């Protein structure tokens, strides 16, 4: 038996090849090993691909919750008096319009409009943003952001090595986090969890320790988020910032409800994710990642929470129709081709990548494909109409939730515009009939 | 490790085979099943087809990847495991028992087959 089709996540590794040497490890490597994880090299990182079963982990996220270690993602801070207008120039979106406390999906474009990476950017303060890059693209993003900062009053700091990132995803994510708040592991929330909107974040504190230990002595700030209706996000004393991690104090100890308590460490808690479910992403100093990981797993155990690996993450994001860099997104693709033209405001001008606004009439566009049976088209497989090759699959799998094969593919425009198109996926010589659909393939109901 | 596994022969491509008289039962190993992840589809040769040593005779498709199955013997396929067609996850849950793949009336056997210890050493699983 020999692997004839490599793991469909490999495409994202492209940027890591230049590094050579052994893959990097996250601060949670020992936790994963203790849980019996199988590992894979992903984006130059040694990452857990599964703990028990891809499908069991996938289903847990859809029905209960899953906990992912995504510490391989890059955290790059942009600070300075011109941070907003600088990011408007350097990135595809209009980041200056993002309010403090909110986040935005955006892209780093090449001068010709090709995609160098897709990003989530958090506005931490009026003059401070946190840019989240894909693991394999971290160096490219940091270097481009630094180069593009020339002439602006901003500083670009790659803080990736200092932070771990955990993703708690699934319909029971709020319930599980509420328990961790109740036991005092997470305290000092800027607002109640339920009020953290989609693509928003809040500060909190983590009291590192073993799960089960009663940390309640530190929770005075815990459930007192302030007056209802008062926007706690308009503060500029957030405690999650490079340089003073672990210090705890932020000079505002008497000034409000989010000041760190001695013995705690800052946590950034965001309602973002990559699975199509409700969920949160939690940024914490690397040395406290294991403490948070254990606390979340312990609190979630009775709610069906399981640790989940990259294999489940990939099928979840595919069902949700979310693009993956190295598959749906690349240097040769402009956002509109990927159905993501909205990342550039139509009236935006004067930014790097502006040619992406011009139509590329002959360019293939991203579509969804569904088929019967159990044999899935995979990345790189041809899509045919009769004998003519009209496209290529970028990601494909047997959907664990839907039970039939799904795929994302770039196809000729004329094909994409014909909803009745009779298409064939060439599955290693076997023709599989497929039809067009508009992603997402799966949409959560609640 | 059960005695049963020590009597099996193994290929470097992660097939196992058990030859009784001139009938070989063939499957993939626990290590291969673990590496593949959840198996969702198995494509096997038809009963009656003639196998040549080293040729690709089928496919094992998991959630994340696709692998070819290679013939470790020459001969005629006399039985395929219909249960695996209906329940591909048998390859994960019972790779050496219920998850067997095909039975072949053997005319020749590949050179260089491994015993359990050599196979475990090759996969880095220890012996």
Interface residues (C-beta under 8 A of the other chain):
Chain A: X1 X2 X3 X4 X5 X6 X7 X8 X9 X38 X49 X50 X53 X54 X55 X311 X314 X315 X374 X375 X376 X378 X397 X398 X400 X428
Chain B: X11 X13 X14 X15 X28 X32 X34 X35 X37 X38 X40 X41 X43 X59 X60 X61 X62 X63 X64 X65 X66 X67 X68 X69 X70 X88 X92
